[in-house]
Amino acid sequence: MPPRPPAFPRIIGHRGAAAHAPENTLAGFRKAAELGCRMVEFDVKLSSDGIAVLMHDQTVARTAGGAPGAVRDMTLAALKALDVGGGFGPAFAGERVPTLEEALGLALALGLAVNVEIKPCPGREAETAEAAIAVIRAVWPLDREPPLLSSFATDSLLAAKRVAPDLPRGWLVEVRPTDWRAIVAAVDPATVHPDHSGLTAQIVADYRAEGRPVLAYTVNDPDRARTLFGIGVDAVITDRPDALMPIAEEAAGS
């Protein structure tokens, strides 16, 4: 059996609080905490020199104002030279790419639980998982709720299962494959994280019947969140935690 599911809240900030602050930044973590989040999700890749950093895309262009460069080809120093806040808004100009160590340290200081999405560059699936786990082992206290490790990459999840079987794993899935039960059996995730757009009550029931809580992404519409909670979704990952928190409270009281 997988490690027990983490004690996650019903609202999880996506890449921090991505509608309100630059994604995958320390500013985003601070904003999520300010908005009342108790848990944030964020993406981890490796620099060319093997340092785990927060970044979603294969290249830095979208979040760094059009700057060129593939993450896998850039050193930590090169990534740290980027401005990943100014493109979001002038108030965030000069925001830097955080390392995973920096991100976990701030999450601990803010009292945030974390969902670490392993977002490997192609061919670095196991390496990225192992590097992220090494940082978690060095930084995260044993008396705090353990980080939830999620990924679309089954090879990353299998590496996490091998290296850190005690850390809970979350299987990210965009479109459910026909062999989903075989994948669940192999990965043995504590949670399943499906794209909300294709979710039905039956699909949610299928996952929950396997003993896997359902954390749906990326949900920004209050009416859709209300529907998802109504069909049994356990939590939603959102860019707009402030907009969805009343819906979660409503669902909890119903």
C-alpha positions in Angstrom: 0.0 0.0 0.0 1.1 3.6 -0.6 2.0 5.9 2.2 -1.1 7.4 3.8 -2.6 10.4 1.9 -1.3 13.7 3.3 -3.7 15.8 5.3 -4.4 18.2 2.4 -6.9 21.1 2.5 -9.7 21.3 0.0 -8.0 24.3 -1.8 -4.4 24.1 -3.0 -2.7 27.1 -4.6 -1.5 26.3 -8.1 2.2 27.3 -8.6 1.7 29.5 -5.5 -1.2 31.7 -6.4 -0.7 32.1 -10.1 -3.6 34.5 -10.8 -2.2 36.9 -8.2 1.6 36.6 -8.4 4.3 35.2 -10.7 4.1 31.4 -10.9 6.6 29.2 -9.1 8.2 32.1 -7.2 8.7 32.9 -3.6 6.4 35.9 -4.1 3.7 33.5 -5.2 4.1 31.5 -2.0 3.8 34.7 0.1 0.7 35.7 -1.8 -0.9 32.2 -1.4 -0.3 32.4 2.4 -1.7 35.9 2.5 -4.9 34.7 0.7 -5.3 32.0 3.4 -3.9 28.9 1.5 -2.6 26.1 3.7 -1.0 24.2 0.8 0.7 25.1 -2.5 1.6 23.1 -5.6 4.7 24.0 -7.7 6.9 22.5 -10.4 10.5 21.3 -10.2 13.1 20.8 -12.9 16.8 20.5 -12.9 19.4 23.1 -14.1 22.3 22.0 -16.2 24.4 21.6 -13.1 21.8 19.4 -11.4 20.1 21.9 -9.0 16.4 21.5 -8.4 14.7 24.7 -9.3 11.1 25.9 -9.7 10.1 26.1 -13.3 7.2 24.7 -15.4 8.2 25.0 -19.0 11.1 23.4 -20.9 12.3 26.9 -21.8 12.3 30.1 -19.7 10.8 32.4 -22.4 7.2 32.5 -21.1 8.0 33.4 -17.5 11.2 35.4 -18.1 10.0 38.0 -20.5 11.0 36.2 -23.7 14.5 35.5 -22.6 16.0 32.6 -24.6 17.2 29.3 -23.1 16.2 25.8 -22.2 16.2 25.0 -18.5 18.2 21.8 -19.0 21.0 23.8 -20.7 21.2 26.6 -18.1 23.3 26.7 -15.0 21.7 27.8 -11.7 23.7 31.0 -12.0 22.2 31.7 -15.4 18.7 30.9 -14.2 19.2 33.2 -11.1 20.1 36.0 -13.5 16.6 36.0 -15.0 13.7 38.3 -14.0 10.7 36.0 -13.6 8.4 38.6 -12.0 8.5 41.8 -14.1 6.5 40.2 -16.9 3.7 39.5 -14.5 3.6 43.1 -13.2 6.0 45.9 -12.2 5.4 45.2 -8.5 7.2 41.8 -9.0 10.2 43.1 -11.1 13.4 41.4 -10.0 11.8 38.2 -8.7 14.2 35.3 -9.2 13.9 31.6 -10.0 13.9 29.9 -6.6 15.7 26.7 -5.8 13.7 23.9 -4.3 15.7 24.4 -1.1 14.6 28.0 -0.9 11.0 27.2 -1.7 10.8 24.5 1.0 12.4 26.8 3.5 9.9 29.6 2.8 7.0 27.1 2.9 8.1 25.9 6.3 8.4 29.5 7.5 4.9 30.3 6.2 3.3 27.1 7.6 2.4 25.8 4.1 2.1 22.2 3.1 3.5 21.4 -0.3 2.8 19.4 -3.4 6.1 19.1 -5.3 5.3 18.4 -9.0 8.3 16.7 -10.6 8.3 18.2 -14.1 11.4 16.6 -15.7 13.0 17.6 -18.9 12.9 14.6 -21.3 15.3 11.9 -20.3 15.8 13.3 -16.7 12.7 11.6 -15.1 14.5 9.6 -12.5 17.3 12.1 -12.0 14.8 14.9 -11.3 12.8 12.8 -8.8 16.0 11.7 -7.0 17.4 15.3 -6.8 14.1 16.6 -5.4 13.9 13.9 -2.8 17.5 14.6 -1.7 16.6 18.2 -1.1 13.4 17.2 0.8 15.4 14.9 3.0 17.9 17.6 3.8 15.4 20.4 4.5 12.0 19.1 5.5 11.5 18.2 9.2 10.2 14.7 10.0 7.6 16.2 12.3 5.9 18.1 9.5 3.3 16.7 7.1 5.5 15.2 4.3 5.6 16.8 0.9 3.3 15.2 -1.7 5.3 14.2 -4.8 3.3 14.3 -8.0 4.1 13.9 -11.7 2.7 13.0 -15.1 5.9 11.1 -15.7 5.4 7.6 -14.4 9.2 7.0 -14.5 9.6 9.9 -12.0 7.0 8.4 -9.7 8.5 4.9 -10.0 11.9 6.4 -9.0 10.3 8.2 -6.1 8.7 4.9 -5.0 12.1 3.2 -5.1 14.1 5.9 -3.4 11.6 7.3 -1.0 8.7 4.8 -0.5 7.7 6.7 2.6 6.8 9.9 0.8 3.3 10.0 -0.6 3.0 10.1 -4.4 0.3 11.7 -6.6 -0.4 10.5 -10.2 -1.1 13.4 -12.5 -3.3 12.4 -15.5 -4.7 14.6 -18.3 -6.8 12.0 -20.1 -7.4 8.7 -18.3 -5.8 5.8 -20.3 -7.6 2.5 -20.7 -4.9 0.8 -18.6 -5.2 3.2 -15.7 -5.6 0.5 -13.2 -2.3 -1.1 -14.2 -0.6 2.3 -13.8 -2.1 2.8 -10.4 -1.0 -0.7 -9.4 2.6 0.1 -10.5 2.9 3.6 -9.1 0.8 2.9 -6.0 -0.1 6.6 -5.6 -1.6 8.0 -2.4 -3.6 10.5 -4.6 -4.8 10.9 -8.2 -4.6 14.4 -9.8 -6.8 14.5 -12.9 -7.5 17.4 -15.3 -10.9 18.6 -14.0 -12.3 19.2 -17.5 -12.9 15.6 -18.3 -14.0 14.5 -14.8 -17.3 12.8 -14.3 -18.9 11.4 -11.1 -18.1 7.8 -12.3 -14.4 8.6 -12.9 -14.2 10.2 -9.5 -16.0 7.2 -7.9 -13.6 4.8 -9.8 -10.5 6.4 -8.3 -12.0 6.7 -4.8 -13.1 3.0 -4.9 -9.4 2.2 -5.4 -8.7 4.2 -2.2 -7.2 7.2 -4.0 -8.4 10.7 -3.0 -8.9 12.9 -6.0 -7.2 16.3 -6.3 -8.4 18.0 -9.5 -6.5 20.6 -11.5 -6.6 23.5 -12.5 -10.0 24.8 -11.3 -10.6 28.5 -11.4 -14.4 28.8 -11.8 -16.5 28.7 -8.6 -19.4 27.0 -10.3 -17.1 24.2 -11.6 -15.6 23.8 -8.2 -19.0 23.5 -6.6 -19.8 20.7 -9.2 -16.6 18.9 -8.5 -17.0 18.9 -4.8 -20.6 17.7 -5.4 -19.3 14.6 -7.3 -16.8 13.6 -4.7 -13.6 15.5 -5.6 -11.5 15.8 -2.4 -9.5 19.0 -3.3 -9.0 21.4 -6.2 -5.7 23.0 -7.3 -6.4 26.6 -8.3 -4.8 29.8 -9.5 -7.5 31.7 -7.6 -7.7 30.3 -4.1 -9.5 33.3 -2.8 -12.4 32.8 -5.2 -12.8 29.1 -4.4 -12.4 29.1 -0.6 -16.0 30.0 0.0 -17.1 27.1 -2.3 -15.0 24.7 -0.3 -16.5 26.0 3.0 -19.9 25.6 1.5 -19.2 22.1 0.4 -17.8 21.2 3.9 -20.9 22.4 5.5 -23.4 20.6 3.2 
